[in-house]
Each structure stands twice: as C-alpha cells, then as structure tokens.
Amino acid sequence: MAKPAGRVHGTERRRFGELENAVLTALWAASGPLVPAEVQAAVGDELAYTTVMTILVSLHDKGIIERSKVGRAYAYRPVVAEADVVAEQVRRLLDQGQDRSAVLQGLVEGLAPGDEAVLRDLLGRATSARPRERSRS
C-alpha cells in the first residue's frame, strides 16, 4: 500500500524554507552555538541528521549563520537577527504578488488589534524620519 503524498513517517512533509526556519528558530533560541546533534534535538528528531547538516551548510553558505570548530564537529550560531530574516521574507512575498496593494491589505486585515497599533506607530515614525522631498520649481 502506498504512503499518502506529502507525508513522511507520519509527519507532514515540510518545504526546505520551513525547515530552514525551524533550524534558525532553534539557533536563535539557544544561549550559545549548537552542534548539529543539538540542533536536531531542538527541531525534533523526525528530521534526519543529514537533513539538519544540509540545512546548516546552506544557511552558512548564505551568510545567515557562522560556524566554529568544536572538537570534531562545528558549532553554529546565527549572525543575522530574526527580525531581519523575517522582514526579508515578507518583502519577498510582497514582490511575488501581482497587486502589491491587495497583498498589503491582506496582511493588514490579518493583524491582531495590538499589531495594528504597533504598525501605525512604526509607519508614523518612518514617515517623520524620512527627509522631506523638496519640490522643484
């Protein structure tokens, strides 16, 4: 009998980007650098060690994490802030939409009431921090 598509050993198959996010979340939550076995334990043992290693190497190659030798293994730590990575992901999603205004509207409509107030405050500060454009005569 065939396994249902999209499932691996009883768990939903996740896309590579989701796996990268899981690994990054574990690294951001750690108090110091983690070796691959510690990352694997933090994200859940359903991921193979080789999968964790592939993700760590990919994130290292992208410059999001750095590694240092610890015994025979490497220990990894993030060098990019979580907020910067998530903000870049949101910008990429905005760029993928045909109607940027509609995408932004959907984002705003999905915000919690407290998030709306934070967004208004941030937009106000960003607007006042921008230099005023001078009109040409």
C-alpha positions in Angstrom: 0.0 0.0 0.0 1.4 3.4 -1.0 2.0 6.2 1.5 -0.1 9.3 1.2 1.5 12.1 -0.7 3.0 14.8 1.4 3.6 12.6 4.5 6.9 11.2 5.7 6.9 8.7 8.6 3.6 10.1 10.0 4.6 13.7 9.8 3.7 16.3 7.2 6.4 16.9 4.7 7.8 20.4 5.1 9.3 22.6 2.4 13.0 23.4 2.6 12.3 27.0 3.6 10.2 25.8 6.5 13.0 23.5 7.6 15.5 26.4 7.4 13.1 28.5 9.6 12.9 25.7 12.1 16.6 25.4 12.3 17.0 29.2 12.6 14.4 29.3 15.3 16.4 26.7 17.3 19.6 28.7 16.9 18.0 32.0 17.9 16.5 30.4 21.0 19.8 28.9 22.1 22.0 30.6 24.6 25.1 29.8 22.6 26.3 27.9 19.5 24.9 24.5 18.8 26.4 21.4 17.2 24.2 19.6 14.6 23.0 16.9 17.1 21.8 19.7 19.4 20.0 21.4 16.5 18.4 18.1 15.5 17.1 17.6 19.1 15.8 21.1 19.2 13.8 20.9 15.9 12.6 17.4 16.6 14.1 14.0 16.0 11.9 13.4 13.0 14.5 15.2 10.8 17.4 13.1 9.8 20.8 14.2 10.9 21.9 14.6 7.3 18.9 16.9 6.6 19.9 19.1 9.5 23.5 19.2 8.2 22.3 20.1 4.7 20.3 23.0 6.2 23.1 24.2 8.4 25.6 24.2 5.4 23.0 26.1 3.3 22.4 28.7 6.0 26.2 29.1 6.4 26.7 29.5 2.7 24.0 32.2 2.7 25.9 34.1 5.5 23.0 33.8 7.9 24.9 31.6 10.4 28.6 31.1 11.2 30.4 28.1 12.5 33.4 27.4 14.6 35.2 24.1 15.2 34.3 22.4 18.5 36.2 19.1 18.8 35.5 17.1 15.7 32.3 19.0 14.8 31.2 22.5 14.0 29.0 24.6 16.3 26.7 27.0 14.6 25.3 30.4 15.7 23.1 33.0 13.9 24.8 36.2 12.7 21.6 37.7 11.3 18.8 38.9 13.6 15.5 37.1 13.5 13.6 40.3 12.7 15.9 40.9 9.7 15.3 37.5 8.2 11.5 37.6 8.7 11.3 41.1 7.3 13.2 40.0 4.2 10.8 37.0 3.8 7.8 39.4 3.9 9.4 41.7 1.4 10.0 38.7 -1.0 6.4 37.7 -0.6 5.2 41.2 -1.4 7.4 41.2 -4.5 5.7 37.9 -5.7 2.2 39.4 -5.7 0.7 41.0 -8.8 -1.2 43.5 -6.8 1.1 44.9 -4.0 -1.8 46.9 -2.6 -4.0 43.8 -2.3 -1.2 41.8 -0.6 -0.6 44.6 1.9 -4.4 44.9 2.5 -4.5 41.1 3.2 -1.5 41.5 5.6 -3.2 44.4 7.5 -6.5 42.6 7.7 -4.8 39.6 9.3 -3.2 41.7 12.1 -4.2 41.4 15.7 -5.5 44.6 17.2 -2.3 45.2 19.1 -0.3 44.7 16.0 -2.3 47.4 14.2 -1.3 50.0 16.8 2.3 49.0 16.5 2.2 49.2 12.7 0.6 52.7 12.9 3.3 53.8 15.3 6.1 52.4 13.1 4.6 54.0 9.9 4.4 57.3 11.7 8.0 57.2 12.8 9.2 56.0 9.4 7.4 58.9 7.7 8.7 61.5 10.0 12.2 60.1 9.8 12.4 60.4 6.0 13.8 63.6 4.6 11.2 65.8 3.1 11.3 65.9 -0.7 11.8 69.4 -2.0 9.6 70.3 -4.9 11.3 71.6 -7.9 10.2 74.8 -9.4 
